Amino acid sequence: MELFLIAIAPVVIIAFYIYYRDKYEKEPFWWLVTALLAGCIITLPVIYIERLLSFPLDYLAGLANAGYNAFVVAAFTEEIFKFAALYLIMWKNPTFNEKFDGIVYATFISLGFAAVENLLYVINMGPGVGLTRAFTAVPAHALFGIMMGYHFGLARFYPGKRNRQMFLALFRPILLHGIYDFILMSQTDYLLFLFIPYIIFLWLFGFRRMKDLSDRSVYRWFGTKK
């Protein structure tokens, strides 16, 4: 039970924060739960695909190994499944009625994925890893979700920019996720030195995106409809 709480606590805290930041028109509870569960469920195919994609790692060394593992095995696989879940669940969903909703649902999907991933790490490697990941990997997944949802929301409500924004909704999370993993997997001092500044950059980047879409909310001047 203690391990479960250590793994899940950061997910719950961040989920409540995202819910709080959705100031003008709260999302239905059951759709938020659906998004979380979708994130949990996609861990199963992700684990399988990542194992299939891992075979070239036996033939790569050093930074090439770290780069392939970070950008292809981890970032590409995980973010494309999150994107697929977001699109299938939300694109035509009537509850997706303002741009900020893209951030909410993408982040909740990412948090569902992070919850299962974190639980597996804690079970296999102990509570110390869970505590470290509570301040690094779990928030990072949420921030990748914020970036995905930001562009996904713009794509939904600006048809003229749809193709570009849909591309960015997938490309930017993959890029940011890949850089995050590459720094850690490289095991080189000069890159690891950049890890904390990169985490700070992700937070600032994410907060700005949330503020941007929150300020553009169609409900900001008219109150909530619920």
Long-range contacts (C-beta under 8 A, 24 or more apart in sequence): 2-127, 3-119, 3-122, 3-123, 3-127, 3-130, 4-119, 6-122, 6-127, 6-130, 6-131, 6-134, 7-115, 7-118, 7-119, 7-121, 7-122, 7-130, 8-115, 8-118, 8-119, 9-134, 10-118, 10-133, 10-134, 10-135, 10-138, 10-139, 11-111, 11-112, 11-114, 11-115, 11-118, 11-138, 14-107, 14-111, 14-138, 14-139, 14-142, 15-107, 15-108, 15-111, 18-103, 18-104, 18-107, 18-108, 18-142, 19-104, 21-210, 21-214, 22-100, 22-101, 22-104, 22-214, 23-214, 23-217, 24-98, 24-100, 24-214, 24-217, 24-219, 24-220, 24-223, 24-224, 25-97, 25-98, 25-100, 25-101, 25-217, 25-219, 25-224, 25-225, 25-226, 26-224, 26-226, 27-95, 27-101, 27-104, 27-105, 28-95, 31-93, 31-95, 31-105, 32-104, 32-105, 32-108, 34-89, 35-85, 35-86, 35-89, 35-90, 35-104, 35-105, 35-108, 35-109, 35-112, 36-108, 36-109, 36-111, 36-112, 36-115, 37-112, 38-85, 38-89, 38-109, 38-112, 39-82, 39-85, 39-108, 39-109, 39-110, 39-111, 39-112, 39-113, 39-114, 39-115, 39-116, 40-112, 40-113, 40-115, 40-116, 41-85, 41-112, 42-81, 42-82, 42-84, 42-85, 42-109, 42-112, 42-113, 43-113, 43-116, 43-117, 45-81, 46-77, 46-78, 46-81, 46-113, 49-77, 49-81, 50-74, 50-77, 50-78, 53-77, 63-186, 63-188, 65-185, 66-182, 66-185, 66-186, 66-187, 67-182, 69-181, 69-185, 70-178, 70-179, 70-180, 70-181, 70-182, 70-184, 70-185, 71-174, 71-178, 71-181, 71-182, 74-177, 74-178, 74-181, 75-173, 75-174, 75-175, 75-177, 75-178, 75-180, 75-181, 76-174, 76-178, 78-113, 78-177, 79-144, 79-148, 79-170, 79-173, 79-174, 79-177, 80-170, 80-174, 81-113, 82-106, 82-109, 82-110, 82-113, 82-144, 82-145, 82-148, 82-173, 83-148, 83-152, 83-169, 83-170, 83-173, 85-109, 86-148, 86-149, 86-152, 87-152, 90-152, 91-156, 96-156, 98-153, 98-157, 98-217, 98-218, 98-219, 99-153, 99-154, 99-156, 99-157, 99-213, 99-216, 99-217, 100-153, 100-210, 100-213, 100-214, 100-216, 100-217, 101-149, 101-153, 102-148, 102-149, 102-150, 102-151, 102-152, 102-153, 102-154, 102-155, 102-156, 102-213, 103-145, 103-146, 103-149, 103-150, 103-153, 103-209, 103-210, 103-213, 104-149, 105-149, 106-145, 106-146, 106-148, 106-149, 106-152, 107-142, 107-145, 107-146, 107-149, 108-145, 109-145, 110-141, 110-142, 110-144, 110-145, 110-148, 111-138, 111-141, 111-142, 111-145, 113-141, 114-138, 114-141, 114-142, 117-141, 136-199, 139-199, 139-202, 139-203, 140-177, 140-180, 140-199, 140-202, 142-206, 143-176, 143-202, 143-203, 143-205, 143-206, 144-173, 144-176, 144-177, 145-173, 146-206, 146-209, 146-210, 147-172, 147-173, 147-176, 147-205, 147-206, 147-209, 148-172, 148-173, 150-209, 150-210, 150-212, 150-213, 153-213, 176-202, 176-205
